């Protein structure tokens, strides 16, 4: 995630929590994510969220689907590996 994208997400999460007057715990409950995940992104650590995490944030923040850049999920990586093994046989 670019620094600009990461900062945008961090600001949006913090602003949303302040506007709603909710805790990290409540935001975690609304997004079905862990409090640690919320803290990670609010502290702007620069990691790309997985598609599932990004969709949860977009839904809660009211952003259009796909507006948060994402990392390739682990499952997608495993599928590609399985395909590669099949191709070798």
LUMDRENKOL-140660 format. One line per field, with one value per atom (N, C-alpha, C): chain; x, y, z; residue in one letter; residue number from 0; atom name. Coordinates in steps of 0.05 Angstrom, whole numbers. Layout:
<atoms>
ch [A	...]
c1 [X	...]
c2 [Y	...]
c3 [Z	...]
aa [A	...]
i [NUM	...]
at [CA	...]
</atoms>
This chain:
<atoms>
ch [A	A	A	A	A	A	A	A	A	A	A	A	A	A	A	A	A	A	A	A	A	A	A	A	A	A	A	A	A	A	A	A	A	A	A	A	A	A	A	A	A	A	A	A	A	A	A	A	A	A	A	A	A	A	A	A	A	A	A	A	A	A	A	A	A	A	A	A	A	A	A	A	A	A	A	A	A	A	A	A	A	A	A	A	A	A	A	A	A	A	A	A	A	A	A	A	A	A	A	A	A	A	A	A	A	A	A	A	A	A	A	A	A	A	A	A	A	A	A	A	A	A	A	A	A	A	A	A	A	A	A	A	A	A	A	A	A	A	A	A	A	A	A	A	A	A	A	A	A	A	A	A	A	A	A	A	A	A	A	A	A	A	A	A	A	A	A	A	A	A	A	A	A	A	A	A	A	A	A	A	A	A	A	A	A	A	A	A	A	A	A	A	A	A	A	A	A	A	A	A	A	A	A	A	A	A	A	A	A	A	A	A	A	A	A	A	A	A	A	A	A	A	A	A	A	A	A	A	A	A	A	A	A	A	A	A	A	A	A	A	A	A	A	A	A	A	A	A	A	A	A	A	A	A	A	A	A	A	A	A	A	A	A	A	A	A	A]
c1 [17	0	18	12	28	24	43	41	16	9	-15	-40	-42	-65	-68	-45	-45	-54	-44	-51	-81	-91	-119	-137	-130	-146	-144	-120	-116	-133	-132	-147	-177	-186	-214	-224	-209	-217	-219	-198	-198	-221	-225	-247	-274	-278	-303	-308	-287	-291	-298	-285	-291	-319	-327	-353	-375	-371	-390	-388	-365	-361	-358	-344	-342	-313	-309	-283	-272	-247	-235	-251	-260	-275	-301	-315	-340	-335	-314	-308	-301	-286	-279	-305	-324	-349	-364	-365	-380	-367	-341	-327	-322	-327	-321	-291	-275	-246	-236	-211	-201	-192	-191	-182	-153	-137	-109	-108	-127	-128	-135	-154	-162	-138	-124	-101	-79	-74	-54	-59	-83	-89	-92	-102	-104	-76	-57	-30	-14	-27	-14	12	11	36	43	25	32	27	16	11	-14	-14	-38	-57	-82	-102	-109	-118	-129	-155	-164	-190	-213	-213	-235	-234	-211	-208	-216	-206	-212	-242	-256	-285	-300	-291	-303	-301	-277	-272	-289	-290	-305	-335	-345	-373	-380	-364	-369	-365	-344	-338	-357	-371	-389	-374	-351	-335	-343	-339	-345	-327	-339	-322	-298	-275	-251	-236	-246	-232	-208	-204	-181	-164	-139	-121	-116	-112	-109	-85	-77	-56	-69	-54	-65	-69	-92	-98	-81	-77	-61	-74	-101	-114	-108	-107	-101	-73	-54	-27	-25	-40	-40	-52	-74	-86	-66	-51	-32	-10	-2	18	7	-18	-30	-31	-38	-39	-11	9	37	45	38	45	31	6	-9	4	13	26	52	65	90	86	63	58	55]
c2 [-23	0	24	43	67	82	98	113	130	141	158	142	118	101	92	84	75	97	121	144	150	148	154	134	109	89	93	99	104	128	150	174	168	153	147	130	110	94	110	126	143	163	176	195	182	158	143	137	126	120	144	167	191	201	201	210	193	167	149	147	156	155	126	110	81	74	52	41	23	16	-4	-30	-37	-62	-61	-38	-35	-35	-22	-22	-51	-65	-93	-110	-105	-120	-114	-89	-80	-91	-94	-103	-133	-146	-174	-180	-160	-162	-161	-167	-166	-138	-132	-106	-102	-123	-120	-111	-122	-113	-84	-75	-47	-29	-37	-22	-21	-43	-45	-23	-21	-3	26	30	57	69	52	62	64	59	64	50	23	8	2	9	6	-21	-40	-66	-65	-80	-82	-100	-92	-110	-132	-154	-175	-166	-178	-169	-170	-190	-192	-169	-162	-139	-113	-110	-85	-83	-104	-103	-96	-107	-100	-71	-60	-31	-14	-22	-6	-6	-29	-30	-12	-13	3	33	39	67	79	61	70	77	65	69	48	55	37	12	-11	-35	-31	-40	-38	-11	6	32	30	7	2	-18	-12	-31	-54	-78	-102	-118	-135	-155	-180	-196	-222	-239	-252	-269	-294	-306	-331	-353	-355	-376	-374	-350	-346	-356	-351	-360	-391	-404	-433	-445	-432	-443	-442	-420	-417	-439	-445	-465	-493	-498	-524	-526	-505	-505	-511	-499	-503	-532	-544	-572	-590	-584	-599	-597	-573	-568	-584	-590	-604	-634	-644	-673	-683]
c3 [0	0	0	-17	-16	10	17	42	42	19	17	22	10	13	42	54	81	100	96	113	110	85	80	96	95	110	140	150	178	187	172	179	179	158	156	179	188	210	236	241	265	265	242	240	243	232	235	264	278	306	323	317	332	326	301	293	306	307	318	349	360	388	398	381	388	394	407	414	392	395	377	378	402	405	389	390	375	345	336	308	299	316	310	308	325	324	299	291	267	241	241	217	218	240	244	243	250	250	279	284	311	318	344	353	344	343	334	305	289	260	259	275	275	282	304	313	291	278	257	236	226	205	215	239	250	256	261	266	241	218	192	188	193	190	161	142	114	102	117	105	87	66	49	63	66	77	58	68	50	39	17	6	26	43	63	83	92	111	97	73	58	54	46	41	67	90	116	122	118	123	104	78	58	65	74	81	105	125	149	143	128	122	100	86	65	39	36	11	-10	-35	-57	-56	-63	-64	-83	-74	-90	-86	-68	-64	-46	-32	-16	-30	-36	-49	-30	-41	-25	-34	-15	-20	-31	-45	-55	-30	-29	-5	-6	18	20	4	4	-11	-40	-51	-79	-85	-67	-70	-70	-53	-51	-76	-87	-111	-134	-136	-158	-155	-130	-126	-134	-127	-135	-165	-179	-208	-219	-207	-217	-214	-192	-187	-208	-214	-234	-261	-268	-294	-296	-274	-275	-279	-272	-274	-302]
aa [X	X	X	X	X	X	X	X	X	X	X	X	X	X	X	X	X	X	X	X	X	X	X	X	X	X	X	X	X	X	X	X	X	X	X	X	X	X	X	X	X	X	X	X	X	X	X	X	X	X	X	X	X	X	X	X	X	X	X	X	X	X	X	X	X	X	X	X	X	X	X	X	X	X	X	X	X	X	X	X	X	X	X	X	X	X	X	X	X	X	X	X	X	X	X	X	X	X	X	X	X	X	X	X	X	X	X	X	X	X	X	X	X	X	X	X	X	X	X	X	X	X	X	X	X	X	X	X	X	X	X	X	X	X	X	X	X	X	X	X	X	X	X	X	X	X	X	X	X	X	X	X	X	X	X	X	X	X	X	X	X	X	X	X	X	X	X	X	X	X	X	X	X	X	X	X	X	X	X	X	X	X	X	X	X	X	X	X	X	X	X	X	X	X	X	X	X	X	X	X	X	X	X	X	X	X	X	X	X	X	X	X	X	X	X	X	X	X	X	X	X	X	X	X	X	X	X	X	X	X	X	X	X	X	X	X	X	X	X	X	X	X	X	X	X	X	X	X	X	X	X	X	X	X	X	X	X	X	X	X	X	X	X	X	X	X	X]
i [0	0	0	1	1	1	2	2	2	3	3	3	4	4	4	5	5	5	6	6	6	7	7	7	8	8	8	9	9	9	10	10	10	11	11	11	12	12	12	13	13	13	14	14	14	15	15	15	16	16	16	17	17	17	18	18	18	19	19	19	20	20	20	21	21	21	22	22	22	23	23	23	24	24	24	25	25	25	26	26	26	27	27	27	28	28	28	29	29	29	30	30	30	31	31	31	32	32	32	33	33	33	34	34	34	35	35	35	36	36	36	37	37	37	38	38	38	39	39	39	40	40	40	41	41	41	42	42	42	43	43	43	44	44	44	45	45	45	46	46	46	47	47	47	48	48	48	49	49	49	50	50	50	51	51	51	52	52	52	53	53	53	54	54	54	55	55	55	56	56	56	57	57	57	58	58	58	59	59	59	60	60	60	61	61	61	62	62	62	63	63	63	64	64	64	65	65	65	66	66	66	67	67	67	68	68	68	69	69	69	70	70	70	71	71	71	72	72	72	73	73	73	74	74	74	75	75	75	76	76	76	77	77	77	78	78	78	79	79	79	80	80	80	81	81	81	82	82	82	83	83	83	84	84	84	85	85	85	86	86	86	87	87	87	88	88	88]
at [N	CA	C	N	CA	C	N	CA	C	N	CA	C	N	CA	C	N	CA	C	N	CA	C	N	CA	C	N	CA	C	N	CA	C	N	CA	C	N	CA	C	N	CA	C	N	CA	C	N	CA	C	N	CA	C	N	CA	C	N	CA	C	N	CA	C	N	CA	C	N	CA	C	N	CA	C	N	CA	C	N	CA	C	N	CA	C	N	CA	C	N	CA	C	N	CA	C	N	CA	C	N	CA	C	N	CA	C	N	CA	C	N	CA	C	N	CA	C	N	CA	C	N	CA	C	N	CA	C	N	CA	C	N	CA	C	N	CA	C	N	CA	C	N	CA	C	N	CA	C	N	CA	C	N	CA	C	N	CA	C	N	CA	C	N	CA	C	N	CA	C	N	CA	C	N	CA	C	N	CA	C	N	CA	C	N	CA	C	N	CA	C	N	CA	C	N	CA	C	N	CA	C	N	CA	C	N	CA	C	N	CA	C	N	CA	C	N	CA	C	N	CA	C	N	CA	C	N	CA	C	N	CA	C	N	CA	C	N	CA	C	N	CA	C	N	CA	C	N	CA	C	N	CA	C	N	CA	C	N	CA	C	N	CA	C	N	CA	C	N	CA	C	N	CA	C	N	CA	C	N	CA	C	N	CA	C	N	CA	C	N	CA	C	N	CA	C	N	CA	C	N	CA	C	N	CA	C	N	CA	C]
</atoms>
